[in-house]
Amino acid sequence: MPVAFVTHADYARHVTGPGHPERPARLRAIREALAGEAWEAHLNPVDPEPVDPHLLTTVHTARYVEQVRVLAASGGGRLDADTVVSPASSDVARLAAGGAVAAVRDALRSGGRAFAAVRPPGHHAGPAYGMGFCLFNNAACAAEAALGLGARRVCILDWDVHHGNGTQEIFYRRADALVCSLHQEHWYPGTGALEETGAGEGAGFTVNIPLPAGTGDGGYTHVFEEVVLPLLDAAAPDLLILSAGYDAHHADPLGGMRLTAAGFAALTRLILAHHGGPLVAVLEGGYDLAALGSSVAATLSVLAGPGAPAVPETAPEPELGYAVLRTRIREIRRTVRDAWAI
């Protein structure tokens, strides 16, 4: 079944300035990796529209949404040292959130899979703030849209190298969204500890898996098999949203992990073996252009199924030994055992 592929030329209008890692060339690198007749039968292009204003203010406060609009309309500026708002950024960020929602609508309608190649990314954006290159939380908007369309429970699985603090905060007290994040420990933004597990009705519905720097294909696969996949089986979400950051690739300048493009493909295969329902991947980080293009193509080669262009064979990168990971897995199981039998 073709994968719905959501993107838009206007995403390039979010201008971050010379030397900024989150730049328009990121989406160009993805388009170039997917160019050619071999991909045409496997990707179904979908044009997004800006996110519904009511949906956006379900995820974010109206005051924050207006803050971004006014800053952009006044010529632009910064939300923090890393997070640029250019004159077009408010409109582009609304279109990025709308791209994630369009992917959800297509996946729920078809029962299939969709990939939203959007920017700016979103998982660091919380209810009343943006940070870490993120303006609006695209994955959270996607989840809210799915719940509004009848999904009883969604799972947001975030494999970006950085913890998705904004996504966690948005759903921290809710039981209709399971938020699971694998991220490099002791790294930006400094959140995502094992002990952060949700509160109130959402107790147990936040699962953080901080991993030591140097974890690669084998280590991620081991953690998936021992924790992530049993969690997916137990939660049985109606929709899986993958916060698909690719900065855990060994070549990425903003991370210290050792994943390869083939490793991302292997993780995607594991997910599909345990989740046969609708799946939406929403682009987050990934700042080495060649690594980003090859990793997105590797993910899509699995999502598209038989006949899609194959993942190039690559040798795994040297990585951290498993002793630390085995200890971490035991810690995670102890932390979540009251909520999940894994």
Order of alpha helices (4+ residues) and beta strands (2+ residues): beta-alpha-alpha-beta-alpha-alpha-beta-beta-alpha-beta-alpha-beta-alpha-beta-beta-alpha-alpha-beta-alpha-beta-alpha-alpha
